[in-house]
Every structure is written in structure tokens, then in C-alpha cells.
Amino acid sequence: MIKIVKVPLQLEPFLDKFRDLFTKPSYGSFRDLCGALSVCDKSKTVSNLCDTMADCSKGKKSRSSYNWFFSDANWDENEVAQRKVDLFIDSLCLKENDKLLLIIDDTYNEKEGNQTDGVGKFYDHSKEAYIWGNNFVTSVVQSKGLFIPHKAKMYIKNDDENENFKTKMEIAFEEIIKPLVVPKSIDLYIVFDSWWFSSDLFSKCLKLGHNIVCQIKSDKKVGINRDMYFQVRDLANQIEDKFFIKTTVSVRGKKKTYYAFEKKVIIDKVGEVKLVISKRKKDSTTKYIISTNGSLSLKEILSIYEDRWDIETAHREANQKLGFKDYQLRDKHSIERFIQMVFSVWTAILLWEIDNPPPKDGSKSRTMGDMVDRVKMQAVGETFEFVMTYFNLPVPDGGLLYILKSLGMKI
């Protein structure tokens, strides 16, 4: 196990910008746990995070203190989430009319037993099977091809013990979409797949001044005027192939070609939207995507919807590299706080990379996994340097430190 003697260099300046959201003792816990989360190579339980901190690490606390930080300390994880977005927007230097996407989805985490809040039997469409575990409504904020995980809010099924039941739609709007504050000059788009389509959700988002880009199901009725409505698949079947325009969009560094048709249509209880019917010769898949902003081009709508996949990447990499689903906490509030800290570490590492970009030598851009590995190397170098200094030994120019410096580490 990697041991750290201080917060890794990449995280320190970022975490300092959250200091005012905590009391002094709680900020120390926040800083310590974020540092440990970034380098711990075991399951990210509180016990393992505590063990990742070297005993000589300044300010290290007991495991019970870190457990208390999640369960009872006076801090607001929603304020942390908002601060992350503020820093992300500042780092990207977003200007007037730049697009910012808020992508909504959900994910599952398999658990055993009944001791954890919210556990139950859920159908996981990705596995096409029922699982026993937790279900979270999740979100990602994206712009200019970069993204950060925003919030994960636990969904708890409606039963006699759940007095404050909320549907996933209500969680998405009330706890994620509505509280998000962005500069008025920036165009915010809410993006989701067809499962989330709801005229009520549309209405609420539009009242906030947000636009929506989403997929709709093939049986959704759309009107070509106030009197003529068709299921969207039937409308698509009436359009000759010659009217579909070949359109290429950049998707996660690759080119993707669609044959697409656009038309303004009416959806009951929503109003006029722009419909894009897209096909791919490669797999014969037809998608029906709508945008509440009718001024967007066909290509822009396809590109925005393709960016929805970033939330799937966030689910995978936040779990594999940062232990998003490793929590061994029982109550909903503590779990959501833990996940928000994982998302904070992701954001810290990404913003460091934005400010310290790799050399333009033609190599591929780094994934979050690559970035986390660099933080771990940095931590190893800092620990080695600490040991050498502690014993008053000269730090050699060659060897481990030389290798780490050659890789761009700030030792």
C-alpha cells in the first residue's frame, strides 16, 4: 500500500479553495481523506484510507474521527458540488453563449445484506438482470470535451418506512438540476436518454431558462401541425433516404458518421421542438433526438447527445480508479458525502491537468486513469523525499527521483 506523508501536490491548491466551506478541523479531515482517496490502492473504505496516511503525516486523525466527518460533521456536500462547478467553469474560461451540459442518468451498486440505507431489488438494464444494492441518480457537468462528476443522489424505493419518498425524476430536478447555479451568460443544456423523458420535467427545466437535448422512444407521438400526430417511427418511415443528410461528428476523439433528417415538430404538453432522426449504416440503429433550442444545427444536436456518453465514462472510471462504489457506510447522507469527495478528487486532478497540460508531442490525451496514476507516482516521490530528508540523507540525482522528474513530476 502507498503511504502518503502529505496531500499530493496536484490536489493541494484545489482543495484550499474549499477551506471556507468547513470548520478548521473538518477542513483537515476533508483534505486528508481527499489525499488518501487519490492514491489508496485498496478498497476505499475509511479504514483503508486512514491506513494510507503515514503515522507521521501531519494532522492525521483517528479512524473514528474520519467516520464522524462523514456522518455528523457540519458541512454541506451540495456546497462542495457547486464550488466544483464554479472552479470548472473558471478553469475552462467559458464565455458568453458557450454551452455547458448537465447530463443526467442513474447507476447501481451491488451490496449484500440489509444494513445499508436504500438497498433493494433493482433491474439493472446494463446487465439485463435484477441486482440487490443501491440505486443513484447521477450527473456530470461537461463543456469543451471535458467533464466532471457533479452529484450522486440515492434513490430509495417507496415503502412504509420512507416518509420522504421522491421519484427519480423528482430527485433529478429538485436535488440536481434546480440547485445548480451557472452564469446567466452561459447556455445550460440538460441532457438525458429516453427513460427520463417527461413533459413535467421539460416544463420545469424550461421555466428555469434551460434548454434540453434528449432522446425519445420510437412510439412517442409528435405533431407536424396542431392536427396531425404520428408515432415518431411512423413519421421516420415516411421520409425517403434521399432527404437524410450525411453528417460527421467528433465523438471522444473519433469521427462518427450519421445519416440524419431534421424537422420542427410539436410534442403534447411540451410545445415545438426540433426533431433529429439519425441512422447509422454500420448498425442500422435509428435514434430520435429532440432539442428545445430550435436554432441548433443538426450537427450540434447530434454532438450534444453523443456527449451524454461521458456520464457512463464517469461511472466506470470514478469507480475503477477512485472507488466511487467502495463505500462501507450505512446511512444515505454519509454515502452521498463520500461520493461527493470522490468527485472532488476527480475534479482536482482534472483541473491540475488543465493548468499543467502535457507536451504537444502527438501522444494521446490522458484518461482519468492515467491522471490518477500520475498522482500516485507523485505521492511515492514525495514520501521518498520525506524519508531521505527525515534521516538527513542526501537526495540522489539519479534513481527513483530522477525517473519521476523525467516523467514530469514536481519533486
C-alpha positions as CSV (number, residue, x, y, z in Angstrom):
1,M,0.0,0.0,0.0
2,I,1.2,3.5,-0.9
3,K,1.7,5.7,2.2
4,I,1.4,9.4,1.9
5,V,3.0,12.0,4.2
6,K,1.1,14.9,2.8
7,V,-1.6,15.8,0.3
8,P,-0.3,15.2,-3.2
9,L,0.9,18.3,-5.0
10,Q,-1.8,18.1,-7.7
11,L,-4.6,18.3,-5.1
12,E,-3.3,20.9,-2.6
13,P,-4.1,24.2,-4.5
14,F,-7.6,22.9,-5.5
15,L,-8.6,21.7,-2.0
16,D,-7.5,25.1,-0.5
17,K,-10.3,26.7,-2.4
18,F,-12.9,24.8,-0.3
19,R,-11.4,25.9,3.0
20,D,-14.2,28.4,3.7
21,L,-16.9,25.7,3.4
22,F,-15.6,23.9,6.5
23,T,-14.6,24.5,10.1
24,K,-10.8,24.2,10.6
25,P,-11.0,20.6,12.0
26,S,-13.4,19.5,9.2
27,Y,-11.3,21.0,6.5
28,G,-8.3,19.0,7.8
29,S,-10.4,15.8,7.5
30,F,-11.6,16.8,4.0
31,R,-8.0,17.4,2.9
32,D,-6.7,14.2,4.5
33,L,-9.4,12.0,3.0
34,C,-9.2,13.5,-0.5
35,G,-5.4,13.0,-0.4
36,A,-5.8,9.3,0.6
37,L,-8.6,8.7,-1.9
38,S,-6.3,9.8,-4.7
39,V,-3.6,7.2,-4.0
40,C,-5.1,4.4,-2.0
41,D,-4.7,1.2,-4.0
42,K,-7.1,-0.9,-1.9
43,S,-10.9,-0.7,-1.5
44,K,-11.6,2.9,-0.5
45,T,-13.1,2.2,2.9
46,V,-12.5,4.6,5.8
47,S,-10.2,2.1,7.4
48,N,-8.0,1.7,4.3
49,L,-8.0,5.5,3.7
50,C,-6.8,6.0,7.2
51,D,-4.1,3.4,6.8
52,T,-2.9,5.1,3.6
53,M,-1.9,8.1,5.7
54,A,1.5,7.6,7.2
55,D,1.6,7.8,11.0
56,C,4.0,10.7,10.7
57,S,1.6,12.6,8.4
58,K,0.9,16.0,9.9
59,G,-2.6,16.3,11.4
60,K,-3.6,12.6,10.9
61,K,-6.6,11.7,13.0
62,S,-8.2,8.5,14.3
63,R,-10.4,6.4,12.1
64,S,-13.4,7.3,14.3
65,S,-12.8,11.0,13.6
66,Y,-12.9,10.4,9.8
67,N,-16.1,8.3,10.2
68,W,-17.6,11.2,12.2
69,F,-16.7,13.6,9.4
70,F,-18.9,11.7,7.1
71,S,-21.8,11.1,9.5
72,D,-22.0,14.1,11.7
73,A,-19.6,16.9,10.8
74,N,-21.2,20.3,9.9
75,W,-20.6,20.7,6.2
76,D,-22.8,20.7,3.1
77,E,-21.8,18.3,0.3
78,N,-24.1,20.3,-2.1
79,E,-22.0,23.4,-1.5
80,V,-18.9,21.4,-2.3
81,A,-20.6,20.2,-5.6
82,Q,-21.4,23.8,-6.5
83,R,-17.9,25.0,-5.8
84,K,-16.5,22.3,-8.1
85,V,-18.7,23.6,-10.9
86,D,-17.6,27.2,-10.3
87,L,-14.0,26.2,-10.5
88,F,-14.6,24.0,-13.6
89,I,-16.2,27.0,-15.4
90,D,-13.4,29.3,-14.4
91,S,-10.8,26.9,-15.5
92,L,-12.3,26.5,-18.9
93,C,-12.7,30.3,-19.3
94,L,-16.3,29.8,-20.6
95,K,-17.6,32.9,-22.3
96,E,-21.0,34.3,-23.2
97,N,-23.1,31.8,-25.1
98,D,-20.7,28.9,-24.5
99,K,-22.5,25.6,-23.9
100,L,-22.4,23.8,-20.6
101,L,-24.1,20.4,-20.4
102,L,-25.7,18.9,-17.3
103,I,-26.0,15.2,-18.1
104,I,-28.4,13.1,-16.0
105,D,-28.5,9.3,-15.6
106,D,-28.5,6.7,-12.9
107,T,-26.3,3.8,-11.8
108,Y,-26.4,0.8,-9.5
109,N,-24.0,-0.6,-6.9
110,E,-24.5,-4.2,-5.7
111,K,-24.4,-4.7,-2.0
112,E,-25.1,-7.5,0.4
113,G,-27.4,-7.6,3.4
114,N,-30.0,-5.0,4.5
115,Q,-27.9,-2.7,6.8
116,T,-27.2,0.0,4.2
117,D,-29.9,2.7,3.5
118,G,-31.7,2.3,0.3
119,V,-30.7,-1.3,-0.6
120,G,-33.3,-3.2,-2.5
121,K,-34.0,-5.2,-5.6
122,F,-33.5,-3.2,-8.8
123,Y,-33.5,-4.1,-12.5
124,D,-30.1,-3.2,-14.0
125,H,-30.6,-2.7,-17.7
126,S,-26.9,-2.8,-18.4
127,K,-26.8,-6.4,-17.0
128,E,-30.3,-7.3,-18.1
129,A,-30.9,-8.8,-14.7
130,Y,-32.1,-7.9,-11.2
131,I,-29.5,-6.9,-8.6
132,W,-29.5,-6.3,-4.9
133,G,-28.0,-3.0,-4.0
134,N,-28.2,0.8,-4.2
135,N,-29.5,3.0,-7.0
136,F,-28.2,6.5,-7.5
137,V,-29.4,9.4,-9.7
138,T,-26.1,10.8,-11.1
139,S,-25.0,13.8,-13.0
140,V,-22.0,15.1,-14.9
141,V,-21.1,18.7,-16.0
142,Q,-19.5,18.9,-19.4
143,S,-18.0,21.5,-21.7
144,K,-15.4,21.7,-24.4
145,G,-14.9,18.0,-24.4
146,L,-14.1,17.9,-20.6
147,F,-16.3,16.8,-17.8
148,I,-16.5,16.4,-14.0
149,P,-18.9,14.2,-12.0
150,H,-21.3,16.6,-10.3
151,K,-23.7,14.8,-7.8
152,A,-24.9,11.3,-7.0
153,K,-28.2,11.2,-5.0
154,M,-29.6,7.9,-3.6
155,Y,-33.0,6.7,-4.8
156,I,-34.9,4.9,-2.1
157,K,-38.0,2.9,-3.0
158,N,-41.4,4.0,-1.8
159,D,-42.4,2.0,1.3
160,D,-44.0,2.5,4.7
161,E,-40.6,3.5,6.2
162,N,-39.8,6.1,3.6
163,E,-41.8,9.2,4.6
164,N,-39.9,11.5,2.2
165,F,-40.1,9.4,-1.0
166,K,-39.1,11.1,-4.2
167,T,-39.2,9.6,-7.7
168,K,-36.0,9.6,-9.7
169,M,-37.5,12.5,-11.8
170,E,-38.0,14.5,-8.6
171,I,-34.5,13.8,-7.4
172,A,-33.0,14.8,-10.7
173,F,-34.9,18.1,-10.8
174,E,-35.1,19.1,-7.1
175,E,-31.6,18.0,-6.0
176,I,-29.5,18.3,-9.1
177,I,-31.0,20.5,-11.8
178,K,-32.7,23.2,-9.9
179,P,-29.9,24.0,-7.3
180,L,-27.2,24.3,-10.0
181,V,-26.1,27.9,-10.4
182,V,-24.2,28.9,-13.6
183,P,-23.6,32.4,-15.0
184,K,-26.6,33.7,-16.9
185,S,-24.4,34.3,-20.0
186,I,-23.7,30.5,-20.4
187,D,-26.2,28.3,-22.2
188,L,-27.0,25.4,-20.0
189,Y,-28.4,22.2,-21.6
190,I,-29.9,19.3,-19.7
191,V,-29.1,16.1,-21.5
192,F,-30.6,12.6,-20.8
193,D,-31.8,9.5,-22.6
194,S,-35.3,8.4,-23.4
195,W,-36.0,6.9,-20.0
196,W,-36.0,10.4,-18.4
197,F,-38.4,12.0,-20.9
198,S,-41.3,13.6,-19.0
199,S,-43.4,16.6,-20.0
200,D,-43.4,17.7,-16.4
201,L,-39.6,17.6,-16.2
202,F,-39.4,19.5,-19.5
203,S,-41.8,22.2,-18.2
204,K,-39.8,22.7,-15.0
205,C,-36.4,22.9,-16.8
206,L,-37.8,25.4,-19.4
207,K,-39.2,27.6,-16.6
208,L,-35.6,27.8,-15.2
209,G,-34.5,29.0,-18.7
210,H,-32.6,25.8,-19.5
211,N,-32.6,24.0,-22.8
212,I,-33.0,20.2,-23.2
213,V,-31.5,17.7,-25.6
214,C,-32.7,14.2,-25.2
215,Q,-33.7,11.0,-26.9
216,I,-37.3,10.0,-27.2
217,K,-38.8,6.5,-27.7
218,S,-39.9,5.3,-31.1
219,D,-43.6,5.2,-30.1
220,K,-43.6,8.8,-28.9
221,K,-46.2,10.9,-30.7
222,V,-45.1,14.0,-32.5
223,G,-47.2,16.5,-34.5
224,I,-46.3,18.0,-37.8
225,N,-49.0,20.5,-37.1
226,R,-51.7,21.0,-34.5
227,D,-54.0,18.4,-36.0
228,M,-51.7,15.6,-37.4
229,Y,-49.8,13.5,-34.9
230,F,-47.7,10.3,-35.7
231,Q,-45.6,7.9,-33.7
232,V,-42.1,9.2,-34.4
233,R,-41.1,5.9,-36.0
234,D,-44.0,6.1,-38.4
235,L,-43.0,9.6,-39.3
236,A,-39.4,8.4,-40.0
237,N,-40.7,5.6,-42.3
238,Q,-42.4,8.2,-44.5
239,I,-39.1,10.0,-45.2
240,E,-37.2,8.9,-48.2
241,D,-33.5,8.1,-47.8
242,K,-32.5,11.0,-50.2
243,F,-33.6,13.5,-47.6
244,F,-31.2,12.2,-44.9
245,I,-28.0,14.3,-44.8
246,K,-24.6,12.7,-44.2
247,T,-23.3,14.2,-41.1
248,T,-19.9,13.6,-39.3
249,V,-19.4,14.5,-35.7
250,S,-16.3,14.1,-33.4
251,V,-17.1,11.7,-30.6
252,R,-14.5,11.1,-27.9
253,G,-11.6,11.8,-30.3
254,K,-13.1,9.7,-33.2
255,K,-15.2,10.6,-36.2
256,K,-18.7,9.2,-36.3
257,T,-20.9,9.4,-39.4
258,Y,-24.7,9.6,-39.3
259,Y,-27.4,10.0,-41.9
260,A,-29.8,12.4,-40.3
261,F,-33.0,14.3,-41.0
262,E,-34.3,17.3,-39.1
263,K,-37.8,18.8,-38.7
264,K,-39.6,21.0,-36.2
265,V,-42.5,19.1,-34.6
266,I,-44.9,19.5,-31.7
267,I,-45.0,17.4,-28.6
268,D,-48.0,17.5,-26.4
269,K,-47.5,19.4,-23.2
270,V,-44.0,20.4,-24.3
271,G,-44.5,22.5,-27.4
272,E,-42.4,23.0,-30.5
273,V,-39.0,21.2,-30.6
274,K,-36.5,20.3,-33.3
275,L,-36.5,16.6,-34.0
276,V,-33.5,14.9,-35.4
277,I,-33.9,11.4,-36.9
278,S,-30.5,9.8,-37.2
279,K,-29.4,6.5,-38.7
280,R,-26.1,4.7,-39.0
281,K,-25.3,2.4,-41.8
282,K,-22.9,0.5,-39.6
283,D,-25.6,-0.9,-37.2
284,S,-28.9,0.3,-38.8
285,T,-29.8,1.9,-35.5
286,T,-32.3,4.7,-35.7
287,K,-32.4,7.4,-32.9
288,Y,-34.9,10.1,-32.3
289,I,-33.4,13.1,-30.6
290,I,-35.1,16.4,-29.7
291,S,-33.9,19.8,-28.8
292,T,-35.9,22.6,-27.2
293,N,-33.5,25.1,-28.9
294,G,-34.7,25.1,-32.5
295,S,-31.7,27.3,-33.6
296,L,-29.2,24.5,-33.0
297,S,-28.0,22.8,-36.2
298,L,-28.5,19.1,-36.8
299,K,-24.8,18.5,-36.2
300,E,-24.8,20.4,-32.9
301,I,-27.8,18.4,-31.6
302,L,-26.1,15.1,-32.6
303,S,-22.8,16.2,-31.0
304,I,-24.5,17.2,-27.7
305,Y,-26.4,14.0,-27.4
306,E,-23.2,12.0,-28.2
307,D,-21.6,13.7,-25.2
308,R,-24.2,12.0,-23.0
309,W,-21.8,9.0,-23.0
310,D,-19.4,11.0,-20.8
311,I,-21.6,10.0,-17.8
312,E,-21.0,6.3,-18.5
313,T,-17.3,7.0,-18.6
314,A,-17.6,8.9,-15.3
315,H,-19.4,5.9,-13.7
316,R,-16.7,3.5,-14.8
317,E,-13.5,5.5,-14.2
318,A,-14.7,7.0,-10.9
319,N,-15.3,3.5,-9.6
320,Q,-12.3,1.8,-11.0
321,K,-9.7,4.4,-10.2
322,L,-11.2,6.4,-7.3
323,G,-13.6,3.9,-5.5
324,F,-16.9,5.7,-6.2
325,K,-18.7,2.5,-5.1
326,D,-16.3,1.3,-2.4
327,Y,-18.2,2.9,0.5
328,Q,-18.7,0.9,3.6
329,L,-21.0,3.4,5.2
330,R,-24.6,2.7,6.1
331,D,-26.7,5.9,6.1
332,K,-27.7,7.8,2.9
333,H,-26.2,11.1,4.0
334,S,-22.7,9.7,4.7
335,I,-22.7,7.7,1.5
336,E,-23.6,10.8,-0.6
337,R,-20.9,12.8,1.2
338,F,-18.3,10.0,0.5
339,I,-19.2,10.0,-3.2
340,Q,-19.0,13.8,-3.4
341,M,-15.5,13.6,-2.1
342,V,-14.6,11.1,-4.8
343,F,-16.0,13.5,-7.3
344,S,-13.9,16.3,-5.7
345,V,-10.7,14.3,-6.2
346,W,-11.6,13.7,-9.9
347,T,-12.2,17.5,-10.3
348,A,-8.9,18.4,-8.5
349,I,-6.9,16.1,-10.7
350,L,-8.6,17.3,-14.0
351,L,-8.1,21.0,-13.2
352,W,-4.5,20.4,-12.4
353,E,-4.0,18.8,-15.8
354,I,-5.8,21.7,-17.5
355,D,-3.4,24.1,-15.8
356,N,-0.4,21.8,-16.4
357,P,-1.0,20.3,-19.9
358,P,1.2,17.6,-21.2
359,P,3.7,18.5,-24.0
360,K,2.2,18.5,-27.5
361,D,4.2,15.7,-28.9
362,G,1.5,13.8,-30.7
363,S,0.8,11.4,-27.9
364,K,-2.8,10.6,-26.9
365,S,-4.6,12.7,-24.3
366,R,-4.5,11.3,-20.8
367,T,-7.5,9.4,-19.4
368,M,-8.6,10.0,-15.8
369,G,-6.9,6.6,-15.1
370,D,-3.6,8.0,-16.4
371,M,-4.0,11.1,-14.4
372,V,-4.7,9.2,-11.1
373,D,-1.6,7.1,-11.8
374,R,0.5,10.2,-12.1
375,V,-0.8,11.4,-8.7
376,K,0.2,8.1,-7.2
377,M,3.7,8.4,-8.7
378,Q,3.9,12.0,-7.3
379,A,2.9,10.7,-3.8
380,V,5.6,8.0,-4.0
381,G,8.3,10.6,-4.8
382,E,7.1,12.9,-2.0
383,T,7.2,10.1,0.5
384,F,10.7,9.0,-0.6
385,E,11.9,12.6,-0.4
386,F,10.4,12.9,3.1
387,V,12.2,9.7,4.3
388,M,15.6,10.9,2.9
389,T,15.2,14.3,4.5
390,Y,14.0,12.9,7.8
391,F,17.2,10.8,8.1
392,N,19.3,13.7,6.9
393,L,20.4,11.8,3.9
394,P,21.3,13.4,0.6
395,V,18.7,13.1,-2.1
396,P,20.4,11.4,-5.1
397,D,20.1,13.0,-8.5
398,G,19.6,9.6,-10.1
399,G,17.4,6.7,-9.1
400,L,13.7,7.0,-8.3
401,L,13.5,10.8,-8.0
402,Y,15.3,11.2,-11.3
403,I,12.9,8.9,-13.1
404,L,9.9,10.6,-11.5
405,K,11.2,14.1,-12.5
406,S,11.7,12.8,-16.1
407,L,8.0,11.9,-16.1
408,G,7.1,15.4,-15.3
409,M,6.6,15.0,-11.5
410,K,7.1,18.1,-9.4
411,I,9.7,16.7,-6.9
